[in-house]
C-alpha cells in the first residue's frame, strides 16, 4: 500500500523538448508532401531530426495520415502526420533518416 503523501506528490513541468534527438532549424521551401492518391502539396520544411520534421503547409491534414515527404533532390521519405496546428504540422518518419541526408539538409539551410 502506498503512502498517502506519495499518491499526490507534485510533478514538475515537462521539458519543452523531450525528444531523443535534437531538431535542426532549417528553411527549405523546396519540399512537398504526397498524400494518398498521389496528391502533392507544396510545403516549407522548418525543422528536422532523424526521426521527424515540422513544416508549414497550406492544407488541412489529419492526424495519423500517411504522407511521403520529399525535400530537394533527396529520396522520398515515408512518414505519419502526428499533429497540425494552423499552417504548421509535424510528422514522424517511418524509418529513421540517414545521418548523411540530415547533414546535407542542415548544411544547405
C-alpha positions in Angstrom: 0.0 0.0 0.0 1.4 3.4 -1.0 1.7 6.2 1.4 -0.8 9.0 1.1 1.9 11.6 0.7 3.3 9.7 -2.4 -0.1 9.4 -4.1 -0.4 13.2 -4.5 3.2 14.2 -5.0 3.7 17.3 -7.2 5.1 16.8 -10.7 7.3 19.5 -12.2 6.5 20.9 -15.6 7.7 18.9 -18.6 10.7 20.0 -20.5 10.0 22.0 -23.7 11.9 19.4 -25.8 11.8 15.8 -24.7 13.0 14.4 -28.0 15.7 11.8 -28.1 17.4 13.6 -31.0 17.6 17.4 -31.4 15.7 19.1 -34.2 17.7 21.3 -36.5 16.2 24.6 -37.7 16.1 24.9 -41.5 14.1 26.9 -44.0 13.8 24.8 -47.1 11.0 25.8 -49.5 11.7 23.1 -52.0 9.7 20.5 -50.0 6.5 18.6 -50.8 4.1 16.2 -49.2 2.4 13.5 -51.1 -0.9 12.2 -49.8 -2.8 9.1 -50.6 -3.9 9.3 -54.2 -0.6 10.9 -55.4 -1.9 14.4 -54.4 1.3 16.5 -54.0 1.3 19.6 -51.7 4.0 22.3 -51.6 5.5 22.8 -48.2 8.3 24.6 -46.4 10.5 22.5 -44.1 11.0 24.3 -40.8 13.0 21.8 -38.7 14.1 18.3 -39.0 15.7 15.4 -37.0 16.4 11.8 -37.9 13.0 10.8 -36.6 10.7 13.5 -37.9 10.2 17.1 -39.1 8.0 20.1 -38.8 6.8 22.0 -41.9 4.5 24.8 -43.0 1.7 23.8 -45.4 -1.5 25.4 -46.7 -3.6 22.3 -46.4 -5.8 20.5 -43.8 -4.2 17.2 -42.9 -5.5 14.5 -40.5 -3.5 13.1 -37.5 -2.4 9.6 -38.4 -2.5 10.3 -42.1 0.3 8.6 -44.1 2.4 11.0 -46.2 5.6 10.9 -48.3 8.0 13.8 -47.6 10.3 14.9 -50.4 12.9 17.6 -49.9 15.0 18.9 -52.8 16.6 16.1 -54.8 16.6 13.6 -51.9 14.8 10.3 -51.9 11.2 10.5 -50.7 10.7 9.5 -47.0 7.5 7.8 -45.7 6.0 9.5 -42.6 3.0 9.7 -40.4 1.4 13.0 -39.6 1.4 13.5 -35.8 -0.1 16.9 -35.3 -1.3 20.0 -37.2 -2.0 23.5 -35.8 -2.9 26.4 -38.1 -0.5 26.2 -41.0 2.2 24.1 -39.3 2.3 20.3 -39.0 4.7 17.7 -37.6 5.4 14.2 -38.8 7.3 11.1 -37.7 9.3 9.2 -40.2 8.5 5.5 -40.6 12.3 4.7 -40.7 15.0 6.9 -39.2 16.5 9.4 -41.7 20.0 8.6 -42.8 22.5 10.9 -41.0 24.2 11.9 -44.2 20.9 13.1 -45.6 20.2 15.0 -42.4 23.7 16.6 -42.6 23.2 17.7 -46.2 19.9 19.3 -45.4 21.1 21.2 -42.3 24.3 22.3 -44.0 22.5 23.7 -47.0 20.0 25.6 -44.9 
